[in-house]
Amino acid sequence: MISKEAYENEKEAIEAINVKDALRLTMPASQYMYEADKLFSHGVKDKEVLVSYGLDATIIDAIPKRNDAFRYAQSVWAEEHQDREQAAIEWNELRPQGEELKAVMLHNFRFAYRNDPNMQARLNRIAEGSGNADTIQDLHDMAILGKENAAPLIAINYDVTTLDTAADLAVNMSKVLARANDNREETSQLRINRDKAFTHLKQAVDTVRDYGKFVFWRDENKLKGYRSDYFARKNKKSATSEIE
């Protein structure tokens, strides 16, 4: 991963960008980074000519610095985004397990405690709620309830080892759900930071590209260096599709 120092050096300018002005990527991040590096190499070679037409030389020099800052912001966001996706996968596996175990436990508990009005009232309260947090709490509550009143369960040959299973599953589900929710908020902010870093880079890239296209409008070889390879391929593919 690119050193955080690259981002820190551009942080003030990046954070100064208003959230509503932060742009979303128009192509894969890696492709944009590559094109920014390529543009810089052309800009450096043609710097003298471009500057003579009014381009500020510092804009060309800023591209690799801003590109490194964007690369860092993208890496941090991607890592956090991947962890969030993993937490979501884990949750999607645990949630049905928890719901199924809760349903089976309620079925057995209601029968085992069928002659105990107090226990039935407690089970009714457990059955009332819905939602992820409620399922987690219900598994925890039934695990305790079952351990404190194990005799009726044993009498119907209920496997009381599932009480420990329910308690462990509740803890695991709670951790995964918290991770998924926390990551959602953090990933959102990291996404904003990434978009701002991209916008910061794009401002320099667009300026150099505009000057390059203006100055070398009749020099096809030079002009290629100031065009986007990604959009050139995309436009060519689109044109081909229309012909077909």
HELIX and SHEET records of a PDB file:
HELIX    1   1 LYS A    4  GLU A   15  1                                  12    
HELIX    2   2 VAL A   19  ASP A   21  5                                   3    
HELIX    3   3 ALA A   29  LYS A   45  1                                  17    
HELIX    4   4 LYS A   47  SER A   52  1                                   6    
HELIX    5   5 ALA A   57  ALA A  112  1                                  56    
HELIX    6   6 PRO A  117  GLU A  128  1                                  12    
HELIX    7   7 ASN A  132  GLU A  148  1                                  17    
HELIX    8   8 ALA A  150  ALA A  155  1                                   6    
HELIX    9   9 THR A  161  VAL A  215  1                                  55    
HELIX   10  10 GLU A  220  LEU A  223  1                                   4    
HELIX   11  11 LYS A  224  TYR A  226  5                                   3    
HELIX   12  12 ASP A  229  ILE A  243  1                                  15    
END                                                                             
